[in-house]
Amino acid sequence: MAAQQSQSIQTLLEAEKEAAKVVQQARDYRVKKLKEARTQATKEIDDYRKYKEQEFAAFEASHAGNTQSAQVAIDKETEVKKGEIAQQYAQNKDAVVKKLLDRVTLVTPELHRNLTKVE
C-alpha cells in the first residue's frame, strides 16, 4: 500500500509539473500574442496617420488657391478704399483747416452759464 501511495504521489507530482509546463506555455503564448497585437495596432495607427496626413495635404492644396485669390481681392479692395480716402482728404483738407483756424482766431467772449451776477 505504501508503494501504491508513493506511486500515486509520484504521479501527482508529475501531473503537477506537466500542468506547470502547460500554464507556462499558455503565459508565453499570451505574451507573444499581446506583443503581436501591440505591433499590429502600432502599424495600423501609423497607416491611418499617414492616410490622414495625405488627406489633409490634398485638402490644403485644393483650398490654397482660394486663399490666394481671396487675398488678391482683398488687396485690390483695400487699394480702392485707400484711394477714396485720399481723394476725400484732398477735397476736404482746406475746409477743415479753415474751420479749425476760425475756431481758434474768432473767439466771442461769453459769461459761463454757471456764473451768476453778484449784486
URWO-V163818 format. One record per helix or strand. SS is the DSSP state (a for helix, b for strand). FROM is the first residue (numbers start at 1). LEN is the number of residues. If there is no record, write none. Layout:
# URWO-V163818
ss & from & len
SS & FROM & LEN
SS & FROM & LEN
This chain:
# URWO-V163818
ss & from & len
a & 2 & 104
